[in-house]
Amino acid sequence: MDIIWWEYEGLKLPNKAVNTEQYTSGTDTLERNYITLLKYGIEYKVYVNVTRKNDDYCIIENLDDKQLKKLGLEEYDNKEINIYDKIVIK
């Protein structure tokens, strides 16, 4: 569902669909958010930006190439989630 909520635009997902992983950048340990996308029976990680969140749901947006590079993901191919994609909630 593509919605506008709190003046933020993006895809609405349940919070439990968004996962977080830690990574190291220099001497810092940082976190990045991703969802697990199911395409053709194969699970893919798609890194996203959580723009707004409440107790049950969040609004996410796809990362652009510049944001992916900042997260250390220059060679990353699975860049987008679209409105009718199937996600895996673990």
Secondary structure, DSSP 8 states (H G I E B T S, - for coil): -EEEETTEEEEEEEGGG-EEEEEEETTEEEEEEEEEEEETTEEEEEEEEEEEE-SSEEEEEE--HHHHHHTT-TT-------TT-EEE--
